[in-house]
Amino acid sequence: MERLHKELAELRIKLDEIWQGLDIDQKINALEEQEKQLAQPEIWNNPVSAQKLARDVAANKKIIQPWQVLKTQVGDMGELLGLDDSGLTDEIAVQLAASKKEFDELQKQLLFNGKYDQKNAIIRISSGAGGVDAMDFAEMLERMYLRWAEKSEYAATILERSPGETAGLKTSAIEIVGPYAYGKLRSENGVHRLVRLSPFNAESRETSFALVEVLPAIDVPDEVKIDDKDLRIDVYRSGGHGGQSVNTTDSAVRITHIPTGIAVAIQNERSQLQNREKAMEILRSKLAQLQMEQHVDSIAELRAGKSAEWGSQIRNYVLHPYTMVKDARTKYEESDAAAVLDGKIDGFIDAFLEFSYT
């Protein structure tokens, strides 16, 4: 029992330090205020704003509640130990081991201290060299991230998708909503390479590439201020939800940031206003990413360029003659390539996180 008292005391001290360091009490108060706002019927007069607040509430709960549960468990174990009942020793030991493991997992949040690490993420996938195989690979990556989001209990929304002529896709943009989504997924930013027997070219061995850009979702205009004179906005005809030629409207929007040449086109939303808002959100996100890469203080200082240049190959997926997925930066690898492509990428995320802070 003495050993359990000592281990629990050590865990309580560590927990209290992190509780204060993360300012959990302030986060709890802010969450309660958000929930009060969400409970007001009039907030739904602006559905877009209300839905964003609802997503923020859900995301903040996922950050705060595990710490609250852990603190309650530690308190309960302290009360049990206070009973000085030797018959509870085994039960308390099991609970304490589980709580220490949970603490170690939650402690990883301390590494998410980048400017945008707590933001949601936007993933943009583009097929590269490799023809149809590359487009198919881009679709495989799209599914991988959607499966990862599902397993992580994150919300995923496809913002824009351009299918390939024969198979796969040319581009796809996905918004991932959840705690530290950008902090976790920024490890995926770069060129991904696939080696396999081609299903499209008489079983020949093919190498194909896809570019993955991971952006912090900047949905508050004041966070990244863009001068209106630096924007060119084009409206063009887009297909409706019933198909390419069904319900076509002039609702698609392309916004170009003239100084950098970065352009974002969105046509998936039902109105021109919604497409414009989503295109501006992605543009702000791309400019924020570029600002971090170029180490400048303001958007006005940005030079022409784009995130995740094609030269920065980060990961290899080999399906033939053996199976392996290996990260070129951390050297972390998985032999079960099928599991990785089914969304098992947490090992790569954790390895990159440790690599970035060593």
C-alpha positions in Angstrom: 0.0 0.0 0.0 2.9 2.3 0.7 4.1 2.0 -2.8 0.7 2.8 -4.2 0.5 5.9 -2.0 3.8 7.1 -3.3 3.0 6.4 -7.0 -0.4 8.1 -6.7 1.1 11.1 -5.0 3.6 11.4 -7.8 0.9 11.2 -10.4 -1.2 13.8 -8.6 1.7 16.3 -8.6 2.4 15.8 -12.3 -1.3 16.1 -13.1 -1.6 19.3 -11.1 1.4 20.8 -12.9 0.0 20.1 -16.3 -3.5 21.2 -15.2 -2.1 24.6 -14.4 0.2 24.7 -17.4 -2.7 24.0 -19.8 -4.9 26.4 -17.8 -7.7 23.7 -17.8 -9.8 25.8 -15.4 -10.0 28.7 -17.8 -10.7 26.3 -20.7 -13.6 24.8 -18.6 -15.0 28.3 -18.0 -14.7 29.2 -21.7 -16.5 26.0 -22.7 -19.3 26.7 -20.3 -19.7 30.1 -21.9 -19.8 28.6 -25.4 -22.4 26.1 -24.3 -24.6 28.9 -22.9 -24.3 30.7 -26.3 -25.2 27.5 -28.1 -28.3 27.1 -25.9 -29.7 30.4 -27.1 -32.4 29.8 -29.8 -31.5 33.0 -31.7 -28.0 31.8 -32.4 -29.5 29.5 -35.1 -30.6 32.6 -37.0 -27.1 32.3 -38.5 -26.8 28.6 -39.1 -23.2 28.8 -40.4 -22.0 30.6 -37.2 -24.0 28.2 -35.0 -22.7 25.1 -36.7 -19.1 26.4 -36.3 -19.7 27.1 -32.6 -21.2 23.6 -32.2 -18.1 22.1 -33.8 -15.9 24.2 -31.5 -17.8 23.0 -28.4 -17.4 19.4 -29.4 -13.7 19.8 -30.1 -13.1 21.6 -26.8 -14.9 18.9 -24.9 -12.6 16.3 -26.4 -9.6 18.3 -25.1 -10.9 19.1 -21.7 -13.0 16.0 -20.6 -10.2 13.4 -20.6 -8.3 15.6 -18.1 -11.4 16.0 -16.0 -12.0 12.3 -16.0 -8.4 11.6 -15.1 -8.4 14.1 -12.2 -11.6 12.5 -10.9 -10.1 9.0 -11.1 -7.0 10.1 -9.2 -9.2 11.6 -6.5 -11.3 8.5 -6.2 -8.1 6.3 -5.9 -6.9 8.6 -3.1 -10.2 8.0 -1.2 -9.9 4.3 -1.7 -6.3 4.3 -0.4 -7.5 6.3 2.6 -9.7 3.4 3.6 -6.4 1.4 4.2 -8.2 -1.8 3.0 -5.7 -4.4 1.9 -8.4 -6.2 0.0 -8.6 -3.2 -2.5 -4.8 -3.3 -3.2 -5.0 -5.2 -6.5 -8.0 -3.2 -7.8 -6.3 0.1 -7.0 -3.0 -1.1 -8.6 -4.8 -1.9 -11.8 -6.6 1.5 -11.8 -3.4 3.3 -11.1 -1.6 1.6 -13.9 -4.4 2.5 -16.3 -4.4 6.1 -15.1 -0.6 6.4 -15.5 -0.9 5.1 -19.1 -3.8 7.6 -19.8 -1.7 10.4 -18.3 1.3 9.6 -20.6 -1.1 9.7 -23.6 -2.6 13.0 -22.6 0.8 14.4 -21.9 1.5 14.4 -25.6 -0.8 17.4 -25.9 2.1 19.5 -24.4 4.0 18.9 -27.6 1.2 20.7 -29.6 2.5 24.1 -28.9 2.8 25.5 -32.4 0.9 28.6 -33.4 -1.9 26.7 -35.1 -1.5 23.2 -33.6 -4.9 23.3 -31.9 -6.7 24.3 -35.1 -8.7 22.0 -37.4 -6.9 21.0 -40.5 -7.5 21.1 -44.3 -5.8 18.4 -46.3 -5.4 19.0 -50.1 -4.3 15.9 -52.1 -3.1 16.3 -55.7 -2.1 13.5 -58.0 1.4 13.8 -59.6 3.6 11.8 -61.9 2.3 8.4 -62.8 -0.8 9.0 -64.8 -3.8 6.9 -63.9 -1.8 5.1 -61.2 -1.0 8.5 -59.5 -4.7 9.5 -59.6 -5.6 6.1 -58.1 -2.9 6.6 -55.4 -4.4 10.1 -54.6 -7.7 8.4 -54.0 -6.1 5.8 -51.8 -4.6 8.6 -49.7 -8.0 10.4 -49.5 -9.5 7.2 -48.2 -6.6 6.8 -45.7 -7.2 10.2 -44.2 -11.0 9.7 -44.1 -10.5 6.4 -42.3 -8.1 7.9 -39.9 -10.5 10.7 -39.1 -13.3 8.1 -38.6 -11.2 6.0 -36.2 -10.1 9.1 -34.3 -13.7 10.2 -34.0 -13.0 13.4 -35.9 -15.4 15.0 -38.4 -14.3 14.9 -42.0 -15.9 16.9 -44.8 -14.8 16.8 -48.5 -14.7 20.4 -49.5 -13.7 19.9 -53.2 -13.1 16.9 -55.3 -12.0 16.6 -59.0 -12.1 13.0 -60.2 -9.8 11.5 -62.8 -11.0 10.7 -66.3 -10.4 7.0 -65.9 -10.0 6.3 -62.2 -9.0 8.0 -59.0 -8.9 11.7 -58.5 -6.9 14.7 -59.6 -7.4 16.8 -56.5 -9.3 16.5 -53.2 -9.7 18.9 -50.3 -10.8 17.6 -46.9 -11.6 19.5 -43.7 -10.7 17.5 -40.6 -12.4 18.8 -37.4 -11.1 17.6 -34.0 -8.7 18.4 -31.1 -5.2 19.2 -32.4 -6.1 18.1 -35.9 -3.5 20.3 -37.6 -0.9 19.6 -34.9 -1.3 15.9 -35.7 -1.7 16.0 -39.4 1.1 18.4 -40.3 3.3 15.4 -40.3 1.6 14.4 -43.6 2.6 17.5 -45.5 4.8 16.6 -48.5 5.2 14.2 -51.4 4.0 10.6 -51.0 5.4 7.9 -53.3 3.8 4.5 -54.2 5.5 1.5 -55.7 3.3 -1.4 -56.8 2.1 -3.7 -59.6 -0.2 -1.5 -61.6 -3.8 -2.6 -62.0 -4.1 -0.4 -65.0 -1.0 -1.4 -67.0 -0.9 -5.2 -67.5 0.5 -5.8 -64.0 3.7 -3.9 -64.6 5.6 -2.3 -61.7 4.8 1.4 -61.5 6.0 4.3 -59.3 3.5 7.1 -58.8 3.4 10.3 -56.7 0.9 12.4 -54.8 1.3 15.7 -53.1 -0.4 16.2 -49.7 -0.7 19.8 -48.4 -1.8 20.1 -44.7 -3.1 23.5 -43.8 -4.4 25.0 -40.5 -8.1 25.8 -40.9 -8.2 29.6 -40.4 -11.9 30.3 -40.1 -11.7 33.7 -38.3 -10.8 36.5 -40.8 -9.0 38.6 -38.3 -6.4 35.8 -37.8 -5.0 36.3 -41.3 -5.8 39.7 -42.7 -5.9 39.9 -46.5 -6.1 43.2 -48.4 -9.1 43.2 -50.8 -7.0 44.8 -53.5 -4.8 41.7 -53.5 -7.7 39.5 -54.5 -9.1 38.5 -57.8 -12.5 36.8 -57.6 -13.9 34.9 -60.5 -17.4 33.3 -60.7 -18.0 30.5 -63.1 -20.6 27.8 -63.9 -20.6 24.7 -61.8 -22.5 21.5 -61.8 -25.2 20.8 -59.2 -25.4 18.0 -56.8 -27.3 15.9 -59.2 -24.4 15.5 -61.6 -22.1 17.4 -63.9 -24.9 18.8 -66.1 -27.7 18.9 -63.6 -28.8 22.1 -62.0 -25.8 24.1 -63.3 -25.5 27.5 -61.8 -23.0 30.4 -61.8 -22.1 29.6 -58.1 -18.5 28.3 -58.4 -15.9 30.7 -57.1 -12.2 31.0 -57.7 -10.2 33.4 -55.5 -6.7 34.3 -56.5 -4.2 36.0 -54.2 -2.4 38.2 -56.7 0.9 38.7 -54.9 1.6 35.0 -54.4 -0.4 33.6 -57.2 -2.2 31.2 -54.9 -5.7 30.3 -56.2 -8.5 28.4 -54.5 -11.6 27.3 -56.4 -14.7 25.9 -54.7 -17.9 24.7 -56.2 -19.3 22.1 -53.8 -21.5 24.4 -51.7 -25.0 25.2 -52.8 -24.6 29.0 -53.1 -22.1 31.4 -54.4 -21.8 33.0 -51.0 -21.0 29.7 -49.3 -18.5 28.8 -52.0 -16.8 32.2 -51.5 -16.7 31.8 -47.7 -15.1 28.4 -48.0 -12.7 29.5 -50.7 -11.6 32.4 -48.4 -11.1 30.1 -45.5 -8.9 27.8 -47.5 -7.0 30.8 -49.0 -6.3 32.2 -45.5 -5.1 28.7 -44.4 -2.7 28.4 -47.4 -1.3 31.9 -46.7 -0.9 31.1 -43.0 1.0 28.0 -43.9 3.2 29.9 -46.4 3.8 32.6 -43.8 5.2 30.0 -41.4 7.3 28.4 -44.1 8.8 31.8 -45.2 9.2 33.0 -41.6 7.7 36.4 -42.3 5.7 38.6 -39.9 2.8 39.6 -42.3 1.0 38.4 -45.4 2.3 41.5 -47.2 5.8 40.1 -47.0 5.0 36.8 -48.6 6.8 35.8 -51.8 5.3 33.8 -54.6 5.4 30.1 -53.8 3.3 27.2 -52.5 3.3 24.8 -49.6 4.7 21.3 -49.8 6.9 21.6 -53.0 7.2 18.5 -55.1 10.8 18.0 -54.1 10.1 17.2 -50.4 9.4 13.5 -50.6 8.4 12.3 -47.1 7.0 8.8 -47.3 7.3 5.6 -49.4 4.5 3.1 -49.7 5.8 -0.2 -51.2 3.3 -2.9 -52.2 5.6 -4.9 -54.5 7.8 -6.9 -54.3 7.3 -6.6 -50.5 5.0 -4.5 -48.4 6.3 -1.6 -46.2 5.5 2.0 -45.5 8.5 4.1 -44.4 8.8 7.7 -43.5 11.9 9.3 -45.0 12.4 11.8 -42.2 11.9 9.8 -39.0 12.7 6.4 -40.5 9.6 5.0 -38.8 8.1 2.1 -40.7 5.2 -0.3 -40.8 5.2 -3.6 -42.6 1.4 -3.8 -42.8 0.9 -1.4 -45.7 -2.8 -2.3 -46.1 -3.5 -1.3 -42.4 -1.7 2.0 -43.0 -3.8 2.7 -46.1 -6.8 1.9 -44.0 -6.0 4.8 -41.7 -3.4 3.4 -39.3 -1.1 6.4 -39.4 -0.8 7.3 -35.6 2.6 5.6 -35.5 3.9 8.0 -38.2 2.2 11.0 -36.4 3.7 10.1 -33.0 7.2 9.5 -34.5 7.1 12.8 -36.4 6.0 14.6 -33.2 8.9 13.2 -31.2 11.3 13.8 -34.2 10.2 17.5 -34.3 11.0 18.1 -30.7 14.4 16.3 -30.3 
